[in-house]
C-alpha cells in the first residue's frame, strides 16, 4: 500500500457518492454505502498516516543505532588509549621515583663525604688557633680566646707566634668572604706572618713583607686581608703594633681602669703594591689587658634591628675587665650570644684576650749570622 493508491481510492469513493446523490433520492441502503465508503476512506487515510509515521520512526531509529555504534567504537578506542596512557604514566612515575631515590642516595653520599672533608678542614683550621695552652705557656702573661665561624670553617685567624726567646707576636686577621676559599687563605696568612716575624723587626715592615707575598698569590683573585699585628717584648714590657686596615686593638689599663683603642695608619693586605703602614708602641703595666677581635664581633644585629657595635663591646669589656682572661672572654661571649638571640652569626667572630703579668728576667740571645 502506498500514498497514491489511497488517494485514488478516496477520489473514486467521493465520485460514486456524488453520482448516487445526484441521480436519485437518498435511501437507507444508500446511506449504508456512503457510510461504508467514508469508513473505508478514513481507514485508508489513517493507515497512510500510520505508515508514514512508522517509516519515519524506523529511519530515525536506524540513524540513532548507527550513532550509538559509532559512539561505542569511539569510547572503546578512547578507553584503550586511556589505559595505555595510564600505563605510560605509571611507568614514568616509577622511573622518576627510582631516579629520585638514586639521586638522593648519591647526594647523601656526596654530602657525607663533603661534611667529612669540611670537618677535617675545620679541625685543621682550629689547629691554627692557639688552642693548646701547653704550646704557649709563660708566667709573664696569660690569655684566652673565642672563635665562632659563620660556617663550618671560617676566614678569621687568631695566632700567637713565639719570636726569639722572650718575644711573642699576636696576630688577628680577617680574610674577605666566607667558607672554604677564605679558610684556605687564613692558612696562608698564618704562614706569611710566621715567616716574616723576627726579633727586633718593626711590625710595619712585617706587614709590608706579608703584603708583598699576598700580591704574588692573591692578584686577580678578588680577595684581601685585614690584620692587626702586635709584638710583645717580655724583657721590657713594650708592645709595638701595626694595623693593616683592621679593627682597633682595645687596651685596658688596670691602674686607670680605662679602655683605650689602639690603631695606626695601614692599608689592607693583598691589594696595593705600595702600601702605607706605620707602627706605634706602648709600655704595658702588670695586669693590663689586650683585646684583639674581628668585625664579626661588633657587626651583630638583633631582632629589633639594633647593632651591637664597638661602643657596646667597650662597655661589656669594662664590666668584666677585672676578671682573668678565661672568665672575661666567656662573659663577652655570653653577652654577644644573648644579644644575637643565640642565632648563628652571619660573619665569623674571633676574640683574643691577653693579660700582661710581669716582665721576664731572662735576656734574648741574639744569633749571629755566619
DANOR-V361101 format. One record per backbone hydrogen bond with DSSP energy under -0.5 kcal/mol. CO is the residue of the C=O (numbers start at 0). NH is the residue of the N-H. If there is no record, write none. Layout:
{{CO	NH} {CO	NH}}
//
This chain:
{{1	5} {2	6} {3	7} {4	8} {5	9} {6	10} {7	11} {8	12} {9	13} {10	14} {11	15} {12	16} {13	17} {14	18} {15	19} {16	20} {17	21} {18	22} {19	23} {26	30} {27	31} {28	32} {29	33} {30	34} {31	35} {32	36} {33	37} {34	38} {35	39} {36	40} {37	41} {38	42} {39	43} {40	44} {41	45} {42	46} {43	47} {44	48} {45	49} {46	50} {47	51} {48	52} {49	53} {50	54} {51	55} {52	56} {53	57} {54	58} {55	59} {56	60} {57	61} {58	62} {59	63} {60	64} {61	65} {62	66} {63	67} {64	68} {65	69} {66	70} {67	71} {68	72} {69	73} {70	74} {71	75} {72	76} {73	77} {74	78} {75	79} {76	80} {77	81} {78	82} {79	83} {80	84} {81	85} {82	86} {83	87} {84	88} {85	89} {86	90} {87	91} {88	92} {89	93} {90	94} {91	95} {92	96} {93	97} {94	98} {95	99} {96	100} {97	101} {98	102} {99	103} {100	104} {101	105} {102	106} {103	107} {104	108} {105	109} {106	110} {107	111} {108	112} {109	113} {110	114} {111	115} {112	116} {113	117} {114	118} {115	119} {116	120} {117	121} {118	122} {119	123} {120	124} {121	125} {122	126} {123	127} {124	127} {124	128} {125	128} {128	130} {130	132} {131	134} {131	135} {135	137} {137	140} {139	356} {139	357} {140	137} {141	354} {143	352} {145	350} {147	348} {152	178} {154	174} {156	172} {158	170} {160	168} {161	163} {162	166} {165	233} {166	162} {167	231} {168	160} {168	170} {169	229} {170	158} {171	227} {172	156} {173	225} {177	181} {178	182} {179	183} {180	184} {181	185} {182	186} {183	187} {184	188} {185	189} {186	190} {187	191} {188	192} {189	193} {190	194} {191	195} {192	196} {197	200} {201	204} {201	205} {202	206} {203	207} {204	208} {205	209} {206	210} {207	211} {208	212} {209	213} {210	214} {211	215} {212	216} {213	217} {214	218} {217	220} {217	221} {217	222} {223	175} {224	268} {225	173} {226	243} {226	245} {227	171} {228	241} {229	169} {229	231} {230	232} {230	239} {231	167} {231	233} {232	236} {232	237} {233	359} {236	283} {237	232} {238	281} {239	230} {240	279} {241	228} {242	244} {243	226} {248	250} {248	261} {249	251} {249	290} {250	252} {250	259} {251	253} {251	288} {252	256} {252	257} {257	252} {257	259} {259	250} {260	262} {261	248} {264	277} {267	270} {267	271} {268	224} {274	276} {275	266} {279	240} {281	238} {281	283} {284	287} {287	355} {288	251} {289	291} {289	353} {290	249} {291	351} {293	296} {294	297} {294	298} {297	299} {297	308} {299	307} {301	304} {305	301} {307	311} {308	312} {309	313} {310	314} {311	315} {312	316} {313	317} {314	318} {315	319} {316	319} {316	320} {319	322} {323	327} {324	328} {325	329} {326	330} {327	331} {328	332} {329	333} {330	334} {331	335} {332	336} {333	337} {334	338} {335	339} {336	341} {337	340} {339	342} {348	147} {349	293} {350	145} {351	291} {352	143} {353	289} {353	355} {354	141} {355	286} {363	365} {365	367}}
//
